[in-house]
Every structure is written in structure tokens, then in C-alpha cells.
């Protein structure tokens, strides 16, 4: 089986920038998943069941209020480009599992996924995936992807509702297996310097810097567009405008770029900030190395970072490019922590920002933890502080690793 990406295709008069196509072992298109990926690419939405309750006004707390009625509805909701990428990847793993079993057992082929039942899916979620994954969050993401696919088939009236469940024992097993809290998520200054030295191009050095200096996720590097783009219901400046500001305002040291929710984890648009030195390096890449790729390939995508391989030169890098680059580089560093990932650069950015926000210009800790966490949450695009509180712990990791701080 194979998953390929076709770019700039037209389906029934609709232009699609990037379409995921899943092929079977004989390189034939699997039709129903193609309908789903076409829907995802065209609308950026998924279908699903949602439950709402109407509560009584009695009781002294929310927990004490009893539901009067429960409403369950089947709705369509938007999801980010990153979520779409993840869902398709997770569902592809499910199809590969079906395909492998079909070779030895009498079960539906990948061309007849509408025949799969809840029992089969629940076995996959509770008995197969837990041995391959490391966290409950990953398992839930796979469940959500499969549910999104079958909800789409339900919307097409091809399949009835097909509920899935992660058992309590499975949840407990995944909680015991999850070792993320023991993992060091901070990339030291020495490791960052070594990573940059190991890069073979200005593009790759900038991509690494986007992680620990700006806090980008791997897929968010695709959102660094050159021209004007729409976000927050209005036109926003592209990088070319920032390059002009760089030249025309020599005393300006911070430059704001609006990153579209199309490229973020939960579809939330957020502001990111470049200092003068980093933006200067980005402009230097644009004027030299990137220009050379455009001239040699004869094509240019609207994003800052372009592919340089023979097949895709001049096209945008993929959502996984930064992660793949990091994994390749970290293996070359003999004394580095090889459990680190590109996402840990984002953790590093947030940890150092949190550390800096606690202090006044004289270096004394004067701000409250909550005030510092609010700043970090805004820069990361977190909707609440629950995801951000980890940086209290990560700051202790940082202080132990960087003993001179």
C-alpha cells in the first residue's frame, strides 16, 4: 500500500491544492478513502456526533446540577490543516492493518471499509494500537481519525453509526506506559548549536531556528507565506512586506507575522514575532539560496521554504519536513539526547520565554507564574493554561541543564 500526494488538481470544477490518494498493493486507487480525502481537502471539515445537555438551575455547584435532557446531534465542524494531515496518516495505518489481515483472514478488503464493524475497530483500538503507541493522547487521535472517516460514510448514507470505545483497562495501560513526563523536553544551547552546525543549507538552519526562536510546530513552517494572506477575517502582511520593513526601518527590532489557523494544530490564528537578526537571515535566504532554487527549477511556491530535491524542487516543503530534518540531524550528534524531537524545540522556546517573563530588566523574579504563563499561552496559541503549565516543570529542567543560568 502507498499514500501519495497530488498537487494542484481540479475535481468537478473545484481546484484542490493538495490531495491525498491511498493506493492498494496493485497501485489501484481505494475509492471511499479518496472521497473522504477529497472532502477534507475541499472543505477542511469533518463530521461527528456531538452531545449537549440542558441542566437544572438547582445545586450549589456545576457538578451538582442534573441534566434535564441530553441532545445528540450529527454536525460538521472545521479542523486545521495539521489535524487533517494527522487524521489521514492515522487512517492510513488502519487501512494497512486491514490489508495485512486480509491476506490471511476472511475480512473485508481495503476497498470495502464500509463493511467493517465496531467490534473490529474496538479490537484495533484496544488490542493492536496500544502495543505500538506511547500515550493515551496518541491512541485518542487514532480513534478520532477512524471516527471521522466513518462519520463521513454515515453522512453519505453508505454506513450507519459505528461507535468505538477505548476501554478503561486500555486507558490505564496507556497511562502506565506513557513516559513523556520522564522525558527531557528541553534542547540545550549546546545541542542547538550542534544542530545548526550539522545543517547543510541556510534553509535547514532557519527551519531549526523557527522551532526554538519562534516556537513553530513542524507543519507550521508551511504557513510562512510571502504575499498577503487572509487571517482573522482580514488581509495580513506576508513576509515580503516584513522584508521591506526591515530595509526601511533600521531602528525596528521586532516584526509581527500573523500565522493563519489553516496551519496550526487547532485552527487558531496567532501572532509570531521575529527579531531583526532572524528576519535578516530569512531575507538573505530568500534573496540567495531560495532564488537559486526558483531559477533552476523554473517554479516557485508561495511559501518561504522550498524543496530542493529533483522531483519537488520549487514546491513547498511538507508538513513533516522539519521533524524529519531534526531526526536526521540529531542522529549525527553522538553526545546529544537522541530522544528529542523537533517539537521539543517549541517546548524550549516556551520554557525560555516563561523564564524571561518571570524577571524584570534587572534580572530579579518579580512577575507571578500565572502572568508569565499567560504570555507563553498567547505566543503558543493555547486557548487555556492547562497545556502551558508544563513549562513550570520544564523550567527546572532548563536550569539544571544550563547550570550558568
C-alpha positions, 0 to 999 in steps of 0.5 A: 500500500502507498499514500501519495500526494497530488498537487494542484488538481481540479475535481468537478470544477473545484481546484484542490491544492493538495490531495491525498490518494491511498493506493492498494498493493496493485497501485489501484486507487481505494475509492471511499478513502479518496472521497473522504480525502477529497472532502477534507481537502475541499472543505477542511471539515469533518463530521461527528456526533456531538452531545449537549445537555440542558441542566437544572438551575438547582445545586450549589455547584456545576457538578451538582446540577442534573441534566434535564435532557441530553441532545445528540446531534450529527454536525460538521465542524472545521479542523486545521490543516495539521489535524487533517494531515494527522487524521489521514496518516492515522487512517492510513495505518488502519487501512494497512492493518486491514490489508495485512489481515486480509491476506490471511483472514476472511475480512473485508478488503481495503476497498470495502471499509464500509463493511467493517464493524465496531467490534473490529475497530474496538479490537484495533483500538484496544488490542493492536494500537496500544502495543505500538503507541506511547500515550493515551493522547496518541491512541485518542487521535487514532480513534478520532481519525477512524471516527471521522472517516466513518462519520463521513460514510454515515453522512453519505448514507453508505454506513450507519453509526459505528461507535468505538470505545477505548476501554478503561483497562486500555486507558490505564495501560496507556497511562502506565506506559506513557513516559513523556513526563520522564522525558527531557523536553528541553534542547540545550544551547549546546545541542542547538548549536550542534544542530545548526552546525550539522545543517547543510543549507541556510534553509535547514538552519532557519527551519531549526531556528523557527522551532526554538526562536519562534516556537513553530510546530513542524507543519507550521513552517508551511504557513510562512507565506510571502504575499498577503494572506487572509487571517482573522477575517482580514488581509495580513502582511506576508513576509515580503512586506516584513522584508521591506520593513526591515530595509526601511526601518533600521531602528525596528527590532521586532516584526509581527507575522500573523500565522493563519489557523489553516496551519496550526494544530487547532485552527487558531490564528496567532501572532509570531514575532521575529527579531531583526537578526532572524528576519535578516537571515530569512531575507538573505535566504530568500534573496540567495539560496531560495532564488537559486532554487526558483531559477533552476527549477523554473517554479516557485511556491508561495511559501518561504521554504522550498524543496530542493530535491529533483522531483519537488524542487520549487514546491513547498516543503511538507508538513513533516519536513522539519521533524524529519530534518531534526531526526536526521540531524540529531542522529549525527550528534553522538553526545546529544539526547537522541530522544528529542524531537523537533517539537521539543524545540517549541517546548524550549522556546516556551520554557525560555520565554516563561523564564524571561517573563518571570524577571524584570530588566534587572534580572530579579523574579518579580512577575507571578507564574500565572502572568508569565504563563499567560504570555507563553499561552498567547505566543503558543496559541493555547486557548487555556493554561492547562497545556502551558503549565508544563513549562513550570516543570520544564523550567527546572529542567532548563536550569539544571541543564544550563547550570550558568543560568 
